[in-house]
Amino acid sequence: MDFIIVDNYEEMSKKASDIFVEKVNQKPDAVLGLATGSTPERFYELLIDAYKQGDVSFEHAISFNLDEYVGISLDNSQSYHHYMNEKLFNHINLPAAQANLPLGETEDLQVACDNYEAKIKDAGGVDLQLLGIGLNGHIGFNEPGTPFEQETHVVDLAPSTREANARFFDSIDEVPTKAITMGIKTIMQSEQIVLLISGEKKADALYQLAEGPITEDFPASILREHPNVIIIADKAAASKINK
Ligand code: PGA
């Protein structure tokens, strides 16, 4: 794992957008893995800026998001479909048919998972995957205890994850209890991974990721076995590690 430690959230976001812009310029039909949450919000703004300035075109790129809630409609303002449209897709030239998210609003969830996994494989796999990390070490919605060998699957969200995400909903009762997520195995098959981590409250998580044991109890720890991972951390998040 390579570490890039920067001063603040803005620099973290800029480093990450530079890496994605460079990838798409090198390989216009790159397969990008995308993430939601608070952490990548500025990253997406910077990608939009780069597109508007003519520094990059997403016309031939393909994207796959990590996860989506189960049980809320796609146009619900808290769905990840909605997040991605608002924060990125409505503002760049990635054709809608090339932007993929798991379908959490469907009759047969297992079929949705299998189709998603197959679509990633048909696209040739993810070239560059963006990740955030939860306080409990989750990546995507792979909560502690998820087998490392799992592909795209349905998960029960951990109580701590529902609490952390309740800030986006009117009350915790409205936070979905399930989601579809790429599995750890799916994520580990990406050619390159960029993980963003910012803020003092994530310092323990980065310590465990960098220096703790590799264990299913802290899902992100498996990234230490991936050959091409860049961790971009701000100083606050990196305050407990020796880098
Ligand atoms: P956050 O979420 O960016 O909103 O902190 C990250 C995650 O839970 O994976």
Residues whose N, C-alpha, C, O or C-beta is under 5 A from the ligand:
A	BS01	PGA	T36 G37 S38 T39 G132 I133 G134 H138 G140
